[in-house]
Amino acid sequence: MKRIRPLLLTAALILSLAGCGGDSSSVPPANSQPESAFAGSSAQPSASVLTGEISHDYFTANGLTVLEKIPEEFTFNALVFNMVDPQNQHPQPATGVPACNVTPDEEEGYKKVSLKLMITIPGNSATENMMISNAVYDLYTGRKLPSQSLNGTDGYDYSAAIQVNGVSYDLHYSKENDWEWTTTEEGEEAQVCYQTWTMKVPEDYDGLVYAAVDVVSDPLESLYETEGEKTEEIDESEYYAMDIAEDATRNLDNTVFFRFGNAEEN
């Protein structure tokens, strides 16, 4: 059962996704079995509160470029690692193809935003696995939405009670990943992550920003949880877009940011 967390926002809807430099998504080692069903989870109680007056765009104020429209295609570095020796790893150019659809939600005053991405990473299926780092940020505050790292075909969902200009709303969103190996038109092997973000947000909110975070390296600790169990807890810690610059395992300069969810079809 999902728990609803109260979050305080003023002047505009403030959202946040949290994680270590981006919500990482990876393929489990060859000796583990990915979960085949969607694994919903809810945030644990926390004292975190989102608040602040919105007077400007966080990204513009900090010199970060955010694409105003969803690109037809984008590139960033994923991470390729050896299945036997995971610390033997290197960045690998990945290609993302996004598509977004916005429709009215059944609940008055809300819209449903569906962002789907196909992210392709060249590699060798016999010896290699991949991970990507990604997140959704709020345009106005630069904060990430609470999130959970995923292994293989997996997912989570999250709910929060929020206040916008004194009016209380429920916010719901989910993320699902599905990984598979394929062969490109050039005859090369590649792993593809089919990623879906589904969000229910107030219809006048326009601050959703997707981030494909460029990866330099990673400890990959999430692949080796105690007794083979992955962490179910959603990370609610405060994390901002500029914090990527302080993380030696990520590269802010090559990270791709774009807005989504602001039109009927975009």
VOSEDREN-104864 format. One record per residue: x, y, z of N, C-alpha, C in turn; residue in one letter. Coordinates in steps of 0.1 Angstrom, whole numbers, plus 5000, padded with zeros to 4 digits. Layout:
// VOSEDREN-104864
XYZXYZXYZA...
This chain:
// VOSEDREN-104864
500849885000500050005000500950125000M500550224992501350344991501050435003K502050505009501850605019501850735013R500950825017500950965012501751055021I502751115016503651205023503251345022R503151425033502851565031504051645027P503951725017505051815013504451955011L505152055016504652195016505352265004L504552324996505052404984504252534984L504952644979504352774979504652834965T503752924961503753004948503652914936A504152794936504052704924504252564929A503952464921504152324925505652304925L506252254937507652224938507752074939I508552004930508651864931510151834933L510451714937511851674939512051524937S513151484930513551344929514951334936L515151234944516451224951517151094948A518451104949519350984946520751024946G521650934943523050974943523451014929C523351144926523751194913522751154902G521651104905520751064895520150924899G518950904895518250774898518950674888D519750584894520550494885519650374882S519750324870519050204865520150114859S520149994863521149904858520649764855S521449684849521149544846521849464857V521149364863521849284874522849194868P523849144877524849054872524248934866P525048864858524548744851524048634861A524648634873524248524882522948564891N522348674888521148704895519948714885S518748704891517548704882516748834884Q516548904873515749034874514349004877P513749094884512349084887511449114875E510549024872509749034860508549114861S508049144873506849214876507149354881A506249444879506449584885506449574900F507449634906507549624921507249764926A505949784930505649914936506149934950G506550054953506950074967506550214971S506650244984506250374989507250434998S507350564999508350625007508150595022A509250595029509150575044508950715050Q508450725063508250845069509550925070P509451055068510651145068510251285072S511151355076510851495081511051595069A511351545057511651645046510451725043S510651855040509651945037510152025025V509352045015509652125003508952255005L509752365005509152495006510052594999T509552714997510352824991509452904981G509853034980509153124971509753104957E508953094947509453074933509453214926I510653254924510853384917511653374904S512253254901512953244889513153094886H513753074874514052934870515352894875D515452794883516752744889517752724879Y517452654868518452614858519052734851F518152834847518752954841519653034851T519153034863519953114873521353054876A521452924873522752854876523452824863N523052884851523752864839523552724833G522552654836522352524830521352534819L521652454808520752454796519752354797T518452394796517352294796516652314782V516552204774515852214762514352234764L513752334757512352374759511452264754E511852194743511052094737511751954738K510951854738511551714738512351694725I513651654726514451624714513951504707P514251494694513951374687514851264692E516151304696517151204700518151284708E518751214718519851284725520951174729F522151224732523251124735523851174749T524251074756524951094769525750964772F526550964782527350844785526650764795N526450634792526050534801527350474807A527250364815528350304820528350154817L529450104811529549964807530549894817V530149784823531049724833531149574830F532249514834532449374832531649294842N530949184838530149114847530849034858M532148994855532948924864533649014873V534149134868534849234875534249364873D533149394881532349514879533149644880P534349644887535149774888535949794875Q535849694866536449714852535349774844N535249914843534149984837534650104829Q533750144820534050264812532850324807H532850464805531650524799531450484785P530250484781529850434767528750524762Q528950594750527950674745526650594743P525550654748524250594747523250694739A522350634732521350714725519950704730T519350814733517950814739516950864729G515850804727514750844719513550864727V513050984730511951004739510651034732P509551004739508251044734507351074746A506451174744505651214756504251234751C503351194760501851214757501251274770N500451384768499751444779498251434777V497451384786496051374785495351424798T494151464797493451504810493251374819P493451394831493251284841491751274844D491351154849489951134853489551234864E490551274873490251364884490351504879E489351584881489351724877490551804883E491151884874492251964878493651894877G493651774871494851704870495051664855Y496351634852496651584839497551454841K497551374831498351254831499451274821K500751254825501851274817502651144816V502751094803503450974801504750994793S505850974798507150994791507750854789L507950824776508650694773509950714766K510950644770512250654764512750514760L513450514748514250394744515650434744M516450384753517850414755518750294750I519550314740520350214734521850224737T522450124742523850124746524650004740I525550034731526349924725527149854735P527349714733528049634743528249494738G528749414747528949274744528149184754N527149114749526249044758526948934765S528148884760528848774767529548814779A530048944780530848984791530449114798T529449184792529249324797527749344802E527649434811526349484815526349634815N525249704816525249844816524449914827M524650034829523850114838523650254833M522550314836522250454832521850534844I522050664844521650754855520650854850S519550864856518450954851517550994862N516851104860516051164871515051264865A514051304873513151414870513351524880V513451644875513751764884512551854883Y512451944893511552054892512252174886D511652234876512252354869512552464878L511652494887511752624895512752614907Y512852494913513752484925514952404922T514952324911516152244907516252114915G515152084923515251964931514751844924R515251724928514851604922513651544929K512851464922511751394928512251274935L511751234947512251114954512150994945P513250914946513350804936514050684942S514150584935514750454939515550394928Q516850354931517650284920517050154917S517150114904516449994899517449904893L517249774894518049674888517249594878N517649584866516949504856515549554853G514649464850513249494847512549514861T512249634864511749674877511049804877D510549844888509849974889509450014903G508950134905508450174917507350284915Y506650314926505650424925505750504938D505250624938505350714949504150814949Y503650844961502550934963502951044973S502451164971502651274981501451364981A501251424993500251524994500951664994A500551744984501251874982500351994983I500852104986500052234986500652334976Q499752384967500052484957499252604960V499852714963499152834966497952814976N498252734986497352704997496252594994G496352544982495352434978496152304978V495552204985496152064986495851974974S496851914969496751824958497451694961Y497051584955497751454955498551444943D499851404945500751384934501151234933L501051174921501351034920502351024908H503350934909504150904897504750774899Y505150714887505750584888506850574877S507750484878508850454869508950314866K509050264854509250124850510450114840E511250014842512349984833512149844827N512549824815512549694808513749684800D514749594803515949584795515949464786W516649474775516749364766518049384757E518649274753519649284743519049274729W519749344719519249354706520449364696T520249364683521249384673520849504665T521749594664521449724656521449694641T521049794633521049784619522449764613E523449804621524849794617525349654621E524549574627524949434631525749434644G525649534652526349544665525349504676E525949444686525149414698524849544706E523749554712523449664721522349624731A522449684743521349664752520449784752Q519149764753518149864752517349874765V517249994771516350014782515150084778C513950024779512750084776512150144790Y512150274791511850334803510550414802Q509650404812508350474812508150544826T507950674825507550754836506050794834W505250764844503850804844503550894856T503051014853502851114863501451174863M500851194874499651264876499951384884K499751504877500151634883499051734880V499051844888498051944885498151994871P497052024865497052054850497752184847E497952274856498652394853500152394856D500652284861502052274864502852244852Y503952324850504752314838506252294841D506552234853507952234857508652104856G508152004849508851874848510051884839L511251844844512451844836513151704838V513251634826513951504826515451524825Y516251444832517751454831518351314828A519051314817519851194813521251234818A521651174830522851214837524051144831V525051214827526251154821527051084832D527350954830528050874840529550854837V530450884847531850864845532350734851V531850704863532150574870531050554880S531050434887530050414897530450294906D530250304919530650184928529750064926P528550084919527649974916527249894929L527149964940526749894952525349844952E524449904944523049864944522949724937S523949684930523849544924524149434934L524649464945525149364955524549384969Y523249394969522549414982522749284991E522649295004522749185013521749075009T522248955008521448835005520648854992E521248934983520648944970519349024969G518949094980517749174980518049314977E517249374968517549514965516849604975K517249734976516749824985515349874981T514349864989512949904986512750054990E513550114997513350245003513550354992E512650444991512750554982513550664989I514550724982515450824988514750954987D514451014999513851144999514751265003E516051235003517051345006517051454996S517451575000517451684991518651674982E518351694969519351684959518951774948Y519951864943519651964933520451934921Y520051994910520751974897522252004898A522552124905523952164906524752064914M524151984922524851884930525551784922D525151764909525751674900527251714898I527551844898528851894896529851854907A529251824919530051794931530351634931E529751564922529851414922530951374912D532051324916533151284907532751164898A531651094901531250984892530251024881T529851154881528951214871529551334864R529051364852529551474845528451574842N528351684848527251774846527251834832L528451864827528551924814527951844803D527951714803527451634793526051574796N525451624808524151584812523151654803T522051584799521051634790519751664798V519251794798518051824805517051874795F515751824796514751874787513351874794F512551974791511251984797510251894790R509251844797508251764791506951774799F505851734793504551734799503751864799G504151954789503552084789502452114777N502252004770501252024758500451894757A499451894749498551774747499451664740E500351704731501251604725502551684723E503651624728504951694725506051594725N
